Amino acid sequence: MDKRSFETIAVQAGQDATGSLTRPHAPPIEQTAAYVFESLGDVDEVLGGRQPGFMYTRYAGANQAALEEAVAGLEGAEAGLAVASGTAALLLAIVSAAPAGSEVLATRDLYGGTLSLLRRQLDRLGYKHRLVDMTDPAGVEREIRADTRILLAETISNPTMRVFDLDRLAGVSRRHGLVFICDNTFASPYHCRPLEHGVDAVVHSATKYLNGHGDVTAGVLLGRADLVAEARKAAIDFGPTLDPFAAWLARRGLRTLPLRMARQSASALRVAGFLAAHGRIALVNYPGLPGDPQHALATRVLVRGFSGMISFEPRGPAGAAERVIAGLRLIRFVPSLGDVWTTVSHPAKTSHRSMTADERAALDIGDELIRLSVGLEDPADLEGDLERALERA
Ligand SMILES: Cc1ncc(COP(=O)(O)O)c(C=O)c1O
């Protein structure tokens, strides 16, 4: 019989499960904003790193730590930091790697949101940036100035699927004492481990392949322990904390990453071949196609396949992309990617909307470009859906 008063029972009863001989097989979700300490001395022990433990969820928590450890293991990194989105991971990677006044030399083939981060926010925080063609490492080296401190690239670019010679770019970065940050969202560590190519820091939108089920927004930053420790300080100060449940879901999704990537890449290779051979298709971007201009480089940078991301342009008068998207039945129009469900997006209208039409045109992101994220369905069904939509368009 609980002898505590009504109000106290309401607040405190059932809080701590005690005396259980067993423990859960799945990791518990520590849905808490902070942790209990038994003494002031324990605070020093935990914050001094002498005892394991957590203090405050904005600083770190068990579910975030589990995700960090797992992704760091997959990327071959010393340490990781899990945050609320891929965008937050990029922000923290940049501000913790170099002070205001520094220049970020970024690939021109960049996710539109990252460009927007550079233009709208980092610019007013005092960071400068220039966009360069990273398919030409010698050209990149010529562009480096005294204030250049960071190189920023994507392993496979969104949405043009360009790949970059990470080893040569890392050589350029090292020669000039820069920090090379690589967004590995499209490849995932299954297809590329950028740190092994000499990259200093890897970022992910874990919203995509790492979680893989389209139900979490999260980001992860990986790299040397000293770089990640600096980024964690920035995370504590800026506060883009990953919620424990979201961290738990992402960690759970990660368990099937190898299976999903293997299947999604194999299906994408097949679907890309189907599109490339189709009379109603004007262009296919997929580095796994033997005829792709970057195929040879892609086979050096990527392993075990080329990911599940394709982009393509249907033939026909203006508006063909819109008609194809409208004609799809199994494949949904969802402005995200990396889901087990096959989705398409329209970069000009969604991810790259912040660019002017001229800027998009210079990057080959036309109004007819469709981005396809191949999921786990039967590829024959996907081809059937595309065939029907192309016929109707
Ligand atoms: C390549 C790439 N990097 C980063 C991001 C940003 O991720 P998030 O939406 O989790 O902030 C995206 C989002 O689409 C992306 O495609």
PDBQT file of the ligand as one rigid body, heavy atoms in Angstrom, charges set to zero:
ROOT
HETATM    1  C1  LIG A 401      22.675  15.368 -49.374  1.00  0.00    +0.000 C 
HETATM    2  C2  LIG A 401      21.883  15.962 -48.252  1.00  0.00    +0.000 A 
HETATM    3  N1  LIG A 401      22.526  16.490 -47.210  1.00  0.00    +0.000 NA
HETATM    4  C3  LIG A 401      21.858  17.048 -46.183  1.00  0.00    +0.000 A 
HETATM    5  C4  LIG A 401      20.493  17.116 -46.174  1.00  0.00    +0.000 A 
HETATM    6  C5  LIG A 401      19.786  17.780 -45.034  1.00  0.00    +0.000 C 
HETATM    7  O1  LIG A 401      19.271  16.820 -44.197  1.00  0.00    +0.000 OA
HETATM    8  P1  LIG A 401      18.131  17.106 -43.094  1.00  0.00    +0.000 P 
HETATM    9  O2  LIG A 401      16.860  17.340 -43.841  1.00  0.00    +0.000 OA
HETATM   10  O3  LIG A 401      18.148  15.887 -42.237  1.00  0.00    +0.000 OA
HETATM   11  O4  LIG A 401      18.543  18.338 -42.371  1.00  0.00    +0.000 OA
HETATM   12  C6  LIG A 401      19.770  16.570 -47.238  1.00  0.00    +0.000 A 
HETATM   13  C7  LIG A 401      18.307  16.643 -47.258  1.00  0.00    +0.000 C 
HETATM   14  O5  LIG A 401      17.656  16.323 -48.220  1.00  0.00    +0.000 OA
HETATM   15  C8  LIG A 401      20.494  15.984 -48.310  1.00  0.00    +0.000 A 
HETATM   16  O6  LIG A 401      19.857  15.472 -49.372  1.00  0.00    +0.000 OA
ENDROOT
TORSDOF 0
